[in-house]
Amino acid sequence: MNQESLNRFLRYVRVDTQSDENSPTCPSTAKQLNLTKMLQQELAVLGIESEIDEFGVLYAKLHGEPGLDPIGLNSHVDTALECSGKDVKPQVIECYDGGVIELGHGYSMSPEQFPNLAKYKGQSLVVTSGDTLLGADDKAGVAIIMSVLAYFVAHPEIKHHPICVCFTPDEEIGRGPDHFDAKKFGAKYAYTVDGDTPYDIAYETFNAASATVKIQGKAIHPGEAKGKLINAQTVAMAFDRALPEKQRPEFTEGHEGFNHLVGMEGNVEEATLHYILRNHDQAKLAQQKEDFAKAKSDVEQAYPGAKIELTITDSYRNMKEVLDVHPEALEKAREAFRKLGLTPTSKPIRGGTDGATFSFKGCPTPNLGTGSYNHHGRFEYLSVSEFETMIEIVKTILLA
Ligand SMILES: [Zn+2]
């Protein structure tokens, strides 16, 4: 076991870096800077200069062989909102017996609940103490990048590409790449190290849009309502029913897109529905948008007198569009996997990544794994051997 890399990881997860979607500042929480500043100090010890900009984004560069493409690496320092990241007490299980793991605080995990665990029998895992998340998402990524930098600094005889590093805040609240500056970053292409299995190179994200449906009804005293009342909430329910039922997230997987009702509020007079629309295929997303337009006209016909206002806004796009035209990042990663005797998969991500935005900002950026699983909750864990495999993969990608 590479104790130094593991120690890095254990050190980083102990720093509380939860982001906050209700905060207007950037970074959303000042405590994220505690880790970013710690990283800056550790980089300085390695002799690597770095800069933390006004938005809390850290940029650093390790010089490499002149003439080779600068390759970028990114991870995010914040942790998810769903579970506390305060006072994380990581537990290292040195030789997992394949049975039930008692986390603490009345929680345990077992291969019955999480079948993936069975394959780590006899190996080392890092788990939580049951009352917080682990924060391997994405501090495992941060530790992988720092370990790779430390390795190349310790081995100046090993020739490698120039390495551009950037650590971002606020990924978990979708604001991570808002202030990402591709020019300052300086990479020809990059990788986010922010996934689970180390054996996957992900480069397909959803195309994403959101829809707001505002319904204006007609409120009348219910005692005198006959023939006059139009209940906006009834119309809202009819609108939801008018959309294709099988395109709800609970019926979809793989490359299947969905329309997801994420919020609704209202009264008799007016009601509002909030949806997110997702599809890997831009043409199919366009069809989903048409389904919304059709639902609007159908429901307007069924409820004359109700007014429906439909607004659809695009958010992020599938990075595959960019990577199909600029495949160097994928080719370079696949070559590294081959050198290590590994065959990577490429599963479509059913979400977005910061890499999608990086890609559209001019830096093609697929996503790599970290060897950690069950993100965003108390059952999060890290496979130490997969974490170490990931360090080897990233190193190999960067070799000259
Ligand atoms: Zn993440």
Residues whose N, C-alpha, C, O or C-beta is under 5 A from the ligand:
A	BS01	ZN	D137 D138 D194
